[in-house]
């Protein structure tokens, strides 16, 4: 697991969409700072934060440690950040391991939907 983490966050204000792409290997030390960047992106929506939709495209993610997944679950369980939750959340995962880990996060965020295809995830997110 020595693929360096790479990520990007784009905010589409017109569609109220936060688009997060993560690739490489997600380690526990990455979770906090990437999470804070995501929360900052959500805050940039102003009054629309909490009414937005979020796409986590993990199709380039090679691995996420169990500790990283546990930290993500804890973040989603934290009531302090509840007002920043998106109204819909989709994860694109291209490997069985990453899909399984995404399903583990559903314990904290049961409305999370997992997709293998980015376009299908976007279609679901943007449908009312």
C-alpha angles and dihedrals in degrees: 000000000000101000104125115238117254126182144166133194123201126182118207103196093184093058096030088237129149108198115196121184120189127181137168120033123333112216127184092254089059096052097072099047096040089047091053091050089051092049089050090052090051091049089054087069089070114197090002092066108114090030093067131097125234131210118196106194104196095163089119095046110116097186145345119201119237088245090056092052090049090052091051090050090050091051092052089048093052110107091204091071096038092103089060094055116120118240088234128024127192130182124199110206123173100188131062091236095054091045089052091050091048089053089054089057088056087075086074097031108031094178092063112119123206122212136178092207125062095208093052090049091051091046090053093045095050096044113098 
